Amino acid sequence: MAEESNDSDDSAEDSGESTPPAREPPLRSTAPQSSFTPRHVGAGLIALAIGLLVVFGLALVFA
């Protein structure tokens, strides 16, 4: 079997100490949990309309 190297970085993490970090980690937010407003929905619909217009408009122009 190959020998595993013990780097100093790995040994600090695997020291077995159970002390918590000095501060709490930052709060994370994911898309389904984030709140959004009707303004965000409107902006998304406008972006969708422009995107569809570009895609189908170019297809009709070059067809």
Contacts in CASP RR format, 6 or more apart in sequence:
PFRMAT RR
TARGET T0000
AUTHOR 0000-0000-0000
METHOD contacts of the structure
MODEL  1
MAEESNDSDDSAEDSGESTPPAREPPLRSTAPQSSFTPRHVGAGLIALAI
GLLVVFGLALVFA
END
